[in-house]
Amino acid sequence: MIDRRALLGFTAATLFAATSARAEDREPEAPPPLRYEAVPGPRPGYLWEPGHWRWDGRGYAWIGGHWIAPRPHYAHFVHGHWARRGPRWFWVEPHWE
């Protein structure tokens, strides 16, 4: 005869593992609204990259803004941002053009 408690424990553990794996593999949903960040005073020769939400596989985590040193021979800086393509969201890395 099968021990009911052992069977129940095994079933619960299996369901928990399946649920955890699915949560980590899911697609990112629309990112939350941006947080307000007070921009520090000017820093000569640097650009401010605002904070953004980062998808960690299970949810969004806030990454605070920071200063970026300009790169010579580039016209302008494109800030990182979330973009939507159909039902999917993806992160466009900040870059120089």
Buried (B, 14 or more C-beta within 10 A) or exposed (E): EEEEEEEEEEEEEEEEEEEEEEEEEEEBEEBEEEEEEEEEEEEEEEBBBBBBBBBEEEEBEEEEBEEBEEEEEEEEBEBBEBEEEEEEBEBEEBEBE
